[in-house]
Amino acid sequence: MKTGTRIQRSLTIQAPCRAGNIKVSPQDWLASARVLLIERGHQELSVQKMADRLGVSRGSFHYYFGAVDVLYDKLIDDWESSNLLLPQRPETLSSAQAQACLNQLCHPDRHPGQFDPQWELAVREWARVSPRILARVRHTDSRRLTTLHEMLIAAGHLEQQAAVLAPLIYELKIGWLATDLAERPAQTQRQAQNLLCEIIAAAPPARTTVDPADRRRGGRATTTVQRP
C-alpha cells in the first residue's frame, strides 16, 4: 500500500509518573511506538528503537508491558479509539448534521471525525504483513461501516440505500488515502469529490419528519423517496 511522504512527528515526554529510576510512562512508550510506526513503518517498530527515540534504556518497557505484543495491542487500541474517521453516535445527529458529515466525506482531504491519515495508512500497511493486526483493522472497518450506515439513515436515506452507499463511500475514502489523492492537483480532487457527491445524490434521501429523539426511542415514520 502506498503511504506517501511520511511526516516527521514531534514526541513530547511527560513528567515521570513516580519517583525512582523510571523516567517515562506507559503513554510515552506508546507515543514513541506511534511516531516510529508513522515515520518509518512497522519494520522499525522495535523496543530498542522506541527506547532510542525516548532517550532511555529498555528497562521501563519491560516493567510496564512485559512483552512487545502487549504494547502492540495497546497501540492498536489507541488507533481504534482515537483515529476517528466518523463522528461517534450518529443516531444523535439531525438530518442536516448528518448530511454535513457526508459532505465532508466527499472531500479527499476532509474528515468529519478526529482523523490522522498518516496514522491510518501506517496501521493498514502493518496489517498487510500481520494477521493479528489485520483482524483488528477488519473489526474497525466493520464498526465504521455500521456508523456510516447509521449516518446515512440519519441523513434520511432508506435502509436499502444506506446498505449500498455505506461500503461504497467507505472504500472510496480509504482508497483516496492509499493513493494520496489529497496531494494530487486541485482539479483531480474536485473530480473525485464530484464523483462521490453524484453517487450519493443518485440515491436521494427519503422525506421524513422523524427527529433524532424519536429515532433513539425507536420511532418510525412513513418515508417516501424524494426525487429531483
N, C-alpha and C positions, 0 to 999 in steps of 0.2 A: 504494500500500500504506500502510495506516495505521501510524504508528510510535509513537503515543502521546506522552507527555510526555518530551522529551529531557532527559537527566540531565547536569547540569554536571559536567565532569570536571576533575580536577587534572592538571597537567602538570609533571613533575619533570625538570629538565635535569641530565644527568650532567656530570661534570667533563670538560674538554677532553681528547681522546684524544692530542693532541700540542701542542707549543708553537707559538706563532705567532698569526696573526690569526683563525684558525678557532676559534670559541667553542663550537660544538655538533658533535655526532657524527651519523652517518647514522641511528642509532637515535633521536636526538632529533627529527630531521625526520620519521621515521616515526611517532613518538608524537604529534607535532603534527598530522600528517595524520589519524591515527586519532581524536584528540579532536575535530578540526573536523568530520570525517565524522559522528561520533556526535551531536555537539551541534547542528550546523547543516545537515547534509545535503551531498550531493555538489555541489550548486550553489555552495557556499562553498569548495570544495577547490581553492584556487589557491596558487601558490608565494608570492605576496605575503602572503596571509592566514596561511599557515603561518609565514612569516618574522615577521610582526607578532606572532603568538602566542608565538613564541620570543624576540622582542625582539632580532633580529639582522637583518643585510642578507641578500640572496638569494645572495651570492657563494658561500658554502659549499655551498648546494644544488647549484649547477651544478658545483662541484668534485666532489661525491660522486655525483651522479646524471646530470648532463648534460642530461637531458630529463625532463619531468614523467611521461611514460608509463613510464619506468623506475621511478620511485617508486610509481606506481600498481600495477605488477606486484609490487613488493616488499610493498606494503601488503596486497594480496590474498594473497600468500604467507603473510604474518603471520596473516591471518584464517584461512586454511585450516589452519595448523599449531597455532594457539593457541586458537581458539574451538571447543572440542571438545564437541559435544553428547553424544557417546557415548564410553565408555572405549575405549582402543586395545587391540588384540589380544584380542577377545572369546573366541577359541578357548581361551585360557588360563584362563577363568573356570570355576568349578564351576557345577553346575546351580543351587545356591542363590544364588550370587553373581550369576549372570545373571538370575535371577528378581527379585532385589532391584533390579537396574538397571531392569528392565522396570517394576517397581512405581513407581520414581521417575519414569519417563517418563509414567506415568498421571497425575501431578500437574502442573497447569498451570505451577506456579512452581518445580518441582524438576527438576534435570538431573543425570544420573549422571556427566557429564564436567565439564571446566572450561569453562564456557559463560557468555557475556555476551549476554543477549537484545537489548540496545540495539545492540551491535556487529553482531549478526546482522541485525537489521532495517535498519540503515543500509546495509549491503552489499547486501541484497536490494532496497532502494529504488533504489540506484545501478544495479543490474543491469537495472532496468526501462527505462533510457534508454541503456545502454551495451552493445552486443552483445559487446564484448570481456569485460566483467565478467560478463555473463550466461553466457558459455561457461565461465568459471571456477566460477561458482555451480553450474551444472548438473553439472560434473565433481565438485564437492564433494558435491552431493546424491547422485550415483551411488555415491561412495565410502562415504558414511554409510549408504545403504541396504544396501550389502553388509555393513557392520559390524553393522547391526541384524539383518539376516538371520542372520548367524553367531551373534549373541547369542541369538536365538530358538532356533536349533539347540542352542546350549549349554544353554539352559533346558529342553531336552527335547522341543521341538516337532518334528514331522515336517517334511521338506523342503517338502512341498506346503503345509502350514500356514504355514511361515515365509515362503514366496514370496508368499502373500496378505496376511499380517499386517504384514510389514515396510513396504511402501509405505503401507498404511492408517494404521499408527501414526505414521509419519514425517510424512505430510501433515496429520494431525490436530494433531500437536505444532507444526509450523510455522504452521498455521492459527491455533492458540491464540495464538502470539506476535503474529501480524499483527493480531489483533482485541483485543489487550491483555486477554486473559482473566484473567491474574494480577491485574489491577486491578479485576475485577468483584467483586460481593458473594460472600461465602464460600459461600452456597448454590449460586450458579451454578457456582463452581469445583468444588464437591462433585459436582454433577450431571454435569459434564463428566468428572471423574475416574472416577465410577462407570460412565459410558458406555464409556470406553475399557477399563476393567477387565473389563466384561462382554463386550466384543468379544474380548479376549484369552482370557477364560475359555470363550468359546464354542468355541474350538479347544483342548481340553485337551492338555497336553504328553504325549508318549509316555513310557511307563515304560521306562527303560533303565538299565544299570549301567555304561555307558561313562564313564570318568573323563577329565579334561582331558588327562592324559598319553597315554592311549590314543588320544584324538581327534587329538592332534598327530601321532601315528605313523600315522594313517590307519586305526586300528582301527574296526570296526563291530560293532554288536550287533543282535540281532533286537529290534525295537521293537513294542510294542502300544499303541494309544491308550487312555489311562486315562480312562474315562468316570465322571462323578459318579454 
